[in-house]
């Protein structure tokens, strides 16, 4: 199944900026998430993206749904609740 999403040049620029920040901070999970969104914008299939990024197709769909609903705010991860690691 193909998902067609067109990203504006402003959105692509913001995603690329966030991508560079994520690389600099070593946030691999965020790097994969941003790449997935950019690949969808380029027209790649979910199957291809899941193979490239070593993620399940459902994860790609979840990333896209969050991006459609929340935009760039979907790229913010919160600290998990619970006891901090010692």
Chimera marker file (.cmm) of the C-alpha trace (Angstrom):
<marker_set name="trace">
<marker id="1" x="0.000" y="0.000" z="0.000" r="1" g="1" b="0" radius="0.5"/>
<marker id="2" x="1.368" y="3.388" z="-0.956" r="1" g="1" b="0" radius="0.5"/>
<marker id="3" x="0.877" y="6.440" z="1.160" r="1" g="1" b="0" radius="0.5"/>
<marker id="4" x="1.072" y="9.710" z="-0.715" r="1" g="1" b="0" radius="0.5"/>
<marker id="5" x="2.075" y="12.699" z="1.320" r="1" g="1" b="0" radius="0.5"/>
<marker id="6" x="3.564" y="15.816" z="-0.145" r="1" g="1" b="0" radius="0.5"/>
<marker id="7" x="5.863" y="17.793" z="2.097" r="1" g="1" b="0" radius="0.5"/>
<marker id="8" x="6.336" y="21.508" z="1.582" r="1" g="1" b="0" radius="0.5"/>
<marker id="9" x="9.872" y="22.790" z="1.114" r="1" g="1" b="0" radius="0.5"/>
<marker id="10" x="9.553" y="24.478" z="4.516" r="1" g="1" b="0" radius="0.5"/>
<marker id="11" x="8.595" y="21.162" z="6.157" r="1" g="1" b="0" radius="0.5"/>
<marker id="12" x="11.500" y="19.387" z="4.473" r="1" g="1" b="0" radius="0.5"/>
<marker id="13" x="13.904" y="22.097" z="5.655" r="1" g="1" b="0" radius="0.5"/>
<marker id="14" x="12.606" y="21.803" z="9.221" r="1" g="1" b="0" radius="0.5"/>
<marker id="15" x="12.839" y="18.018" z="9.112" r="1" g="1" b="0" radius="0.5"/>
<marker id="16" x="16.414" y="18.191" z="7.822" r="1" g="1" b="0" radius="0.5"/>
<marker id="17" x="17.329" y="20.621" z="10.599" r="1" g="1" b="0" radius="0.5"/>
<marker id="18" x="15.838" y="18.261" z="13.199" r="1" g="1" b="0" radius="0.5"/>
<marker id="19" x="17.657" y="15.370" z="11.523" r="1" g="1" b="0" radius="0.5"/>
<marker id="20" x="21.033" y="17.093" z="11.905" r="1" g="1" b="0" radius="0.5"/>
<marker id="21" x="20.262" y="17.851" z="15.564" r="1" g="1" b="0" radius="0.5"/>
<marker id="22" x="19.265" y="14.237" z="16.191" r="1" g="1" b="0" radius="0.5"/>
<marker id="23" x="22.501" y="12.986" z="14.597" r="1" g="1" b="0" radius="0.5"/>
<marker id="24" x="24.532" y="15.395" z="16.736" r="1" g="1" b="0" radius="0.5"/>
<marker id="25" x="22.785" y="14.191" z="19.910" r="1" g="1" b="0" radius="0.5"/>
<marker id="26" x="23.019" y="10.514" z="18.997" r="1" g="1" b="0" radius="0.5"/>
<marker id="27" x="19.233" y="10.032" z="18.969" r="1" g="1" b="0" radius="0.5"/>
<marker id="28" x="19.022" y="7.021" z="16.651" r="1" g="1" b="0" radius="0.5"/>
<marker id="29" x="15.302" y="6.491" z="17.225" r="1" g="1" b="0" radius="0.5"/>
<marker id="30" x="14.529" y="10.054" z="16.156" r="1" g="1" b="0" radius="0.5"/>
<marker id="31" x="16.901" y="9.792" z="13.174" r="1" g="1" b="0" radius="0.5"/>
<marker id="32" x="14.988" y="6.751" z="11.901" r="1" g="1" b="0" radius="0.5"/>
<marker id="33" x="11.646" y="8.455" z="12.487" r="1" g="1" b="0" radius="0.5"/>
<marker id="34" x="12.641" y="11.558" z="10.504" r="1" g="1" b="0" radius="0.5"/>
<marker id="35" x="14.119" y="9.456" z="7.699" r="1" g="1" b="0" radius="0.5"/>
<marker id="36" x="10.857" y="7.501" z="7.479" r="1" g="1" b="0" radius="0.5"/>
<marker id="37" x="8.860" y="10.711" z="7.062" r="1" g="1" b="0" radius="0.5"/>
<marker id="38" x="11.270" y="12.073" z="4.463" r="1" g="1" b="0" radius="0.5"/>
<marker id="39" x="11.224" y="8.789" z="2.513" r="1" g="1" b="0" radius="0.5"/>
<marker id="40" x="7.414" y="8.797" z="2.451" r="1" g="1" b="0" radius="0.5"/>
<marker id="41" x="7.590" y="12.367" z="1.130" r="1" g="1" b="0" radius="0.5"/>
<marker id="42" x="9.895" y="11.124" z="-1.639" r="1" g="1" b="0" radius="0.5"/>
<marker id="43" x="7.329" y="8.497" z="-2.634" r="1" g="1" b="0" radius="0.5"/>
<marker id="44" x="9.044" y="5.351" z="-1.351" r="1" g="1" b="0" radius="0.5"/>
<marker id="45" x="6.812" y="2.459" z="-0.335" r="1" g="1" b="0" radius="0.5"/>
<marker id="46" x="6.327" y="1.474" z="3.289" r="1" g="1" b="0" radius="0.5"/>
<marker id="47" x="7.834" y="-1.954" z="2.536" r="1" g="1" b="0" radius="0.5"/>
<marker id="48" x="10.986" y="-0.352" z="1.124" r="1" g="1" b="0" radius="0.5"/>
<marker id="49" x="11.279" y="2.058" z="4.051" r="1" g="1" b="0" radius="0.5"/>
<marker id="50" x="10.819" y="-0.704" z="6.615" r="1" g="1" b="0" radius="0.5"/>
<marker id="51" x="13.611" y="-2.681" z="4.942" r="1" g="1" b="0" radius="0.5"/>
<marker id="52" x="15.952" y="0.318" z="4.702" r="1" g="1" b="0" radius="0.5"/>
<marker id="53" x="15.428" y="1.416" z="8.314" r="1" g="1" b="0" radius="0.5"/>
<marker id="54" x="14.978" y="-2.079" z="9.805" r="1" g="1" b="0" radius="0.5"/>
<marker id="55" x="11.579" y="-1.167" z="11.259" r="1" g="1" b="0" radius="0.5"/>
<marker id="56" x="8.233" y="-2.912" z="10.990" r="1" g="1" b="0" radius="0.5"/>
<marker id="57" x="5.741" y="-1.555" z="8.457" r="1" g="1" b="0" radius="0.5"/>
<marker id="58" x="3.331" y="-0.847" z="11.333" r="1" g="1" b="0" radius="0.5"/>
<marker id="59" x="5.947" y="1.409" z="12.940" r="1" g="1" b="0" radius="0.5"/>
<marker id="60" x="6.215" y="3.384" z="9.701" r="1" g="1" b="0" radius="0.5"/>
<marker id="61" x="2.419" y="3.750" z="9.585" r="1" g="1" b="0" radius="0.5"/>
<marker id="62" x="2.408" y="4.891" z="13.226" r="1" g="1" b="0" radius="0.5"/>
<marker id="63" x="5.107" y="7.495" z="12.515" r="1" g="1" b="0" radius="0.5"/>
<marker id="64" x="3.128" y="8.823" z="9.575" r="1" g="1" b="0" radius="0.5"/>
<marker id="65" x="-0.159" y="8.965" z="11.470" r="1" g="1" b="0" radius="0.5"/>
<marker id="66" x="1.511" y="10.902" z="14.280" r="1" g="1" b="0" radius="0.5"/>
<marker id="67" x="3.142" y="13.285" z="11.802" r="1" g="1" b="0" radius="0.5"/>
<marker id="68" x="-0.149" y="13.897" z="10.001" r="1" g="1" b="0" radius="0.5"/>
<marker id="69" x="-1.956" y="14.609" z="13.272" r="1" g="1" b="0" radius="0.5"/>
<marker id="70" x="0.736" y="16.518" z="15.188" r="1" g="1" b="0" radius="0.5"/>
<marker id="71" x="3.232" y="17.717" z="12.592" r="1" g="1" b="0" radius="0.5"/>
<marker id="72" x="6.712" y="18.464" z="13.918" r="1" g="1" b="0" radius="0.5"/>
<marker id="73" x="5.440" y="18.082" z="17.486" r="1" g="1" b="0" radius="0.5"/>
<marker id="74" x="5.337" y="14.325" z="16.819" r="1" g="1" b="0" radius="0.5"/>
<marker id="75" x="9.148" y="14.343" z="16.771" r="1" g="1" b="0" radius="0.5"/>
<marker id="76" x="9.459" y="15.066" z="20.493" r="1" g="1" b="0" radius="0.5"/>
<marker id="77" x="10.106" y="12.127" z="22.790" r="1" g="1" b="0" radius="0.5"/>
<marker id="78" x="9.328" y="12.383" z="26.476" r="1" g="1" b="0" radius="0.5"/>
<marker id="79" x="11.341" y="10.687" z="29.160" r="1" g="1" b="0" radius="0.5"/>
<marker id="80" x="9.738" y="7.458" z="30.241" r="1" g="1" b="0" radius="0.5"/>
<marker id="81" x="8.107" y="7.422" z="33.644" r="1" g="1" b="0" radius="0.5"/>
<marker id="82" x="9.667" y="5.443" z="36.423" r="1" g="1" b="0" radius="0.5"/>
<marker id="83" x="12.855" y="5.236" z="38.344" r="1" g="1" b="0" radius="0.5"/>
<marker id="84" x="15.843" y="6.845" z="36.639" r="1" g="1" b="0" radius="0.5"/>
<marker id="85" x="18.714" y="4.511" z="35.743" r="1" g="1" b="0" radius="0.5"/>
<marker id="86" x="21.476" y="4.358" z="38.327" r="1" g="1" b="0" radius="0.5"/>
<link id1="1" id2="2" r="1" g="1" b="0" radius="0.2"/>
<link id1="2" id2="3" r="1" g="1" b="0" radius="0.2"/>
<link id1="3" id2="4" r="1" g="1" b="0" radius="0.2"/>
<link id1="4" id2="5" r="1" g="1" b="0" radius="0.2"/>
<link id1="5" id2="6" r="1" g="1" b="0" radius="0.2"/>
<link id1="6" id2="7" r="1" g="1" b="0" radius="0.2"/>
<link id1="7" id2="8" r="1" g="1" b="0" radius="0.2"/>
<link id1="8" id2="9" r="1" g="1" b="0" radius="0.2"/>
<link id1="9" id2="10" r="1" g="1" b="0" radius="0.2"/>
<link id1="10" id2="11" r="1" g="1" b="0" radius="0.2"/>
<link id1="11" id2="12" r="1" g="1" b="0" radius="0.2"/>
<link id1="12" id2="13" r="1" g="1" b="0" radius="0.2"/>
<link id1="13" id2="14" r="1" g="1" b="0" radius="0.2"/>
<link id1="14" id2="15" r="1" g="1" b="0" radius="0.2"/>
<link id1="15" id2="16" r="1" g="1" b="0" radius="0.2"/>
<link id1="16" id2="17" r="1" g="1" b="0" radius="0.2"/>
<link id1="17" id2="18" r="1" g="1" b="0" radius="0.2"/>
<link id1="18" id2="19" r="1" g="1" b="0" radius="0.2"/>
<link id1="19" id2="20" r="1" g="1" b="0" radius="0.2"/>
<link id1="20" id2="21" r="1" g="1" b="0" radius="0.2"/>
<link id1="21" id2="22" r="1" g="1" b="0" radius="0.2"/>
<link id1="22" id2="23" r="1" g="1" b="0" radius="0.2"/>
<link id1="23" id2="24" r="1" g="1" b="0" radius="0.2"/>
<link id1="24" id2="25" r="1" g="1" b="0" radius="0.2"/>
<link id1="25" id2="26" r="1" g="1" b="0" radius="0.2"/>
<link id1="26" id2="27" r="1" g="1" b="0" radius="0.2"/>
<link id1="27" id2="28" r="1" g="1" b="0" radius="0.2"/>
<link id1="28" id2="29" r="1" g="1" b="0" radius="0.2"/>
<link id1="29" id2="30" r="1" g="1" b="0" radius="0.2"/>
<link id1="30" id2="31" r="1" g="1" b="0" radius="0.2"/>
<link id1="31" id2="32" r="1" g="1" b="0" radius="0.2"/>
<link id1="32" id2="33" r="1" g="1" b="0" radius="0.2"/>
<link id1="33" id2="34" r="1" g="1" b="0" radius="0.2"/>
<link id1="34" id2="35" r="1" g="1" b="0" radius="0.2"/>
<link id1="35" id2="36" r="1" g="1" b="0" radius="0.2"/>
<link id1="36" id2="37" r="1" g="1" b="0" radius="0.2"/>
<link id1="37" id2="38" r="1" g="1" b="0" radius="0.2"/>
<link id1="38" id2="39" r="1" g="1" b="0" radius="0.2"/>
<link id1="39" id2="40" r="1" g="1" b="0" radius="0.2"/>
<link id1="40" id2="41" r="1" g="1" b="0" radius="0.2"/>
<link id1="41" id2="42" r="1" g="1" b="0" radius="0.2"/>
<link id1="42" id2="43" r="1" g="1" b="0" radius="0.2"/>
<link id1="43" id2="44" r="1" g="1" b="0" radius="0.2"/>
<link id1="44" id2="45" r="1" g="1" b="0" radius="0.2"/>
<link id1="45" id2="46" r="1" g="1" b="0" radius="0.2"/>
<link id1="46" id2="47" r="1" g="1" b="0" radius="0.2"/>
<link id1="47" id2="48" r="1" g="1" b="0" radius="0.2"/>
<link id1="48" id2="49" r="1" g="1" b="0" radius="0.2"/>
<link id1="49" id2="50" r="1" g="1" b="0" radius="0.2"/>
<link id1="50" id2="51" r="1" g="1" b="0" radius="0.2"/>
<link id1="51" id2="52" r="1" g="1" b="0" radius="0.2"/>
<link id1="52" id2="53" r="1" g="1" b="0" radius="0.2"/>
<link id1="53" id2="54" r="1" g="1" b="0" radius="0.2"/>
<link id1="54" id2="55" r="1" g="1" b="0" radius="0.2"/>
<link id1="55" id2="56" r="1" g="1" b="0" radius="0.2"/>
<link id1="56" id2="57" r="1" g="1" b="0" radius="0.2"/>
<link id1="57" id2="58" r="1" g="1" b="0" radius="0.2"/>
<link id1="58" id2="59" r="1" g="1" b="0" radius="0.2"/>
<link id1="59" id2="60" r="1" g="1" b="0" radius="0.2"/>
<link id1="60" id2="61" r="1" g="1" b="0" radius="0.2"/>
<link id1="61" id2="62" r="1" g="1" b="0" radius="0.2"/>
<link id1="62" id2="63" r="1" g="1" b="0" radius="0.2"/>
<link id1="63" id2="64" r="1" g="1" b="0" radius="0.2"/>
<link id1="64" id2="65" r="1" g="1" b="0" radius="0.2"/>
<link id1="65" id2="66" r="1" g="1" b="0" radius="0.2"/>
<link id1="66" id2="67" r="1" g="1" b="0" radius="0.2"/>
<link id1="67" id2="68" r="1" g="1" b="0" radius="0.2"/>
<link id1="68" id2="69" r="1" g="1" b="0" radius="0.2"/>
<link id1="69" id2="70" r="1" g="1" b="0" radius="0.2"/>
<link id1="70" id2="71" r="1" g="1" b="0" radius="0.2"/>
<link id1="71" id2="72" r="1" g="1" b="0" radius="0.2"/>
<link id1="72" id2="73" r="1" g="1" b="0" radius="0.2"/>
<link id1="73" id2="74" r="1" g="1" b="0" radius="0.2"/>
<link id1="74" id2="75" r="1" g="1" b="0" radius="0.2"/>
<link id1="75" id2="76" r="1" g="1" b="0" radius="0.2"/>
<link id1="76" id2="77" r="1" g="1" b="0" radius="0.2"/>
<link id1="77" id2="78" r="1" g="1" b="0" radius="0.2"/>
<link id1="78" id2="79" r="1" g="1" b="0" radius="0.2"/>
<link id1="79" id2="80" r="1" g="1" b="0" radius="0.2"/>
<link id1="80" id2="81" r="1" g="1" b="0" radius="0.2"/>
<link id1="81" id2="82" r="1" g="1" b="0" radius="0.2"/>
<link id1="82" id2="83" r="1" g="1" b="0" radius="0.2"/>
<link id1="83" id2="84" r="1" g="1" b="0" radius="0.2"/>
<link id1="84" id2="85" r="1" g="1" b="0" radius="0.2"/>
<link id1="85" id2="86" r="1" g="1" b="0" radius="0.2"/>
</marker_set>
